[in-house]
Amino acid sequence: MPKIQKKNTESENLSAKESAVPKKRMNWVFWITVTVVIITVTVGIVTQLVQISNSRDELQRLKDKANLEQIKLEELKEVAEAVEKEDFDKFDTYIEKKAREYGFTKDGEVVFINIAGN
C-alpha cells in the first residue's frame, strides 16, 4: 500500500503545480483588466470635466451677451419714452451717438486719423 499512497502524493503535487500556473495567468489577466477599466473611467471623467468647463464658459459668454442686449434694450426704451414725452434732447443725443458709431461727423468738424496706430 505505500506505493499507492506515493502515487497519490505525486498526483497531488502535479495537480497543485498545474493549478498554480493558471492562477498566475489569471492574476495577470485580472490586473490588466482592472488597469484597463481604471484608465477608461479616468479618461471618461476627464472628458466630462473638460466638457463641463467648456459649457460653463459658453454659458458665461451667453449671459454676458444677454446682459449687453438688456442694456441696449433699456437704452432704446429710454429713447422711446423721451420721444413720447417730446423730450427731443435725449433723442438727438441718442441719434448723434449712433451716427458717430457709424463714422459720421458734424458739419465743420475736423477728423484726425492716427496713422501710427498708437
C-alpha positions, 0 to 999 in steps of 0.5 A: 500500500505505500506505493499507492499512497506515493502515487497519490502524493505525486498526483497531488503535487502535479495537480497543485503545480498545474493549478498554480500556473493558471492562477498566475495567468489569471492574476495577470489577466485580472490586473490588466483588466482592472488597469484597463477599466481604471484608465477608461473611467479616468479618461471618461471623467476627464472628458466630462470635466473638460466638457463641463468647463467648456459649457460653463464658459459658453454659458458665461459668454451667453449671459454676458451677451444677454446682459449687453442686449438688456442694456441696449434694450433699456437704452432704446426704451429710454429713447422711446419714452423721451420721444413720447414725452417730446423730450427731443434732447435725449433723442438727438443725443441718442441719434448723434451717438449712433451716427458717430458709431457709424463714422459720421461727423458734424458739419465743420468738424475736423477728423484726425486719423492716427496713422501710427496706430498708437 
